[in-house]
Amino acid sequence: MVRLRGAEKVKSTPQVVEWFLSLHPFWQALVRVLLWIGPLFLILPVLIWFERRLLAWFQDRIGPNRVGTITFSKRNEKLPSFLRGRKISLFGLMQSFADITKAMLKEDITPTAVDKFLFVIAPGLFLFPAFLLGATVPWGPIRALTPVADINIGVLFLLAASSLGVYGVVLAGYSSNNKYSLLGGLRSTAQLISYELSMTVSLAGIALATGDLKFTRFVEAQQQGLWGFDSGLANWFIFTPYGFVAAIVFGICMIAETNRPPFDLPEAENELVAGYNTEYTAKKWVLFMMGEYLGMLTYSAVFATVFLGGWHIVPIRWDWVAEHIPALAWPANAFAALEANFAPIWFLLKMSVGICIYIWIRATLPRLRYDQLMNLGWRTLLPIATTNLIVIATWMVVSRVWGAWAGVLAFAISAGLAYVLYRSVNKLAPGQKGNFESRTITMVEPEVVV
Amino acid sequence: MNGIHPTPELALVAGLAGMAALCAVGVVAFSNAIRSALCLVMNFFLLAVLYFTLGAETVGITQVVVYTGAIMVLFLFVIMLLNIGSPSATREEQDWKRPVGILLGMALFVLVGSQILPGLISVTQPGTPDVYGQPQSIGRAIFSLYVVPFEAVSVLLMVGIVGSILLAKRKF
């Protein structure tokens, strides 16, 4: 956050931006990279603590709340009087530092039978795409500072980087020379390839609705009127019907892409010990964990940018309000300034939405079986995402030709048609089981023995 | 070598190209199948970075998505499942195939080189036209000039998918 605050100062004084733009492109790029990577590193320990605390609350525990509590002596004369006997609690915030210290001081064991070279570079290969992912995601309005590269294929870049993530897992599994690790690596490959498709198709729909592949343009498109109408409400994609479907598909896929529960089959401990990272200890294992949490952060950032309106705080178009309701012009302008000047903070809040969903789902759902995973990916998400793409295309064409109302009507008709088609296809193929076996658990009051 | 100035762009392109060439040599030089496959991955990735430095971002990203991200993962998948990583399994016998192979390889190199190299003789700096490889121009080309081949290819892929399902579902 320290670096992000620095960015706001730059925003308030345009001369600094001019000076920044006069620098050599290399230094500009370096600053942009540091402005993205630095905050990620600073958030990481807090995220680990946050996850453990939140999980503990979900599971009716207390969680790590002790580390970092400083208790001052009651009798020591050298202490100032107001500190004597005082207790300063940090809510266990130091837990992550304790964890990391422990992991760093552990013995780093490399088993004899491993492929040494691949064994050492695999964690690095896992970390590399996690850093690469966010290179096109903007966290604020200043084009000079963010995103790292505003290339005109931003979404495709994200997909390409996430497809590289599989190498770290696969090579870790292979080089460990361990059957469990290899199985974990292979599972991960199948999982990542399957879910990448649905993710691509769901993002393709949003790109169609925007008319561009840049993330910065995504943010701009979400400041248009909701559903194509000229109103004060912003068109955040999560509030549009098609965007809502795409958001759900993308949300499931992003959990699968980061190997988080309930999609953590590559490291299913009841079947595979610890999957691809069975043979890893100490620092190398920490790198794997770091890659996973960085992936979580970056995908949450992408989710916030694509579906939750980027760095804007609320789905209200302040410029429209200021123009059409003169009585509210002053507060609207004030809010617009607030929005633009503290953009990184709003963006961080929106990232935390994605992170809370990650943790919430981890605490709620049990791990999927392998066949359930494949069924969900190929037979549920992919058809939904593809249908959604067609429906978005219909909406976009009709609303551009005949206006917003016709677009909504076309959407309703095409969505209804898709549903009827789905039902009739299901009718035509009787005897087909649903994609999921349903299992119910009956909760029974335990008999109390007196 | 007149007309060639050592600019940073040229150094970057030359470095990337040299590394890509080294990786390409590594593909055939390593006796371990996994190492060869990884060299090919590196080669594809460096080629993508080369496209990036030339401003052809769409081509570069397609290279990463299709080759590095999908095809090579399947290669690795198969290599690992068959477990042919050990060098002894892939050793070849010394016989007449080797000189003939070298000869044919050289012939292919000359054939391809004679088509590509003449156009590059007068080139002294890396660079492409502004709109080269942009998503807009590629999309426009695909959906106007090459729309029939594009649709034909998609039908072909569809046939391939249906065929593979037919083969997989066949009862023996």
Interface residues (C-beta under 8 A of the other chain):
Chain A: D115 L118 I151 N152 I153 L156 F157 L159 A160 S163 L164 V166 Y167 V170 L171 G173 Y174 L182 G185 L186 T189 I193 E196 L213
Chain B: I34 L38 V41 E57 T58 I61 T62 V64 V65 T68 G69 A70 V73 L76 F77 M80 L81 G85 Q134 P135 Q136
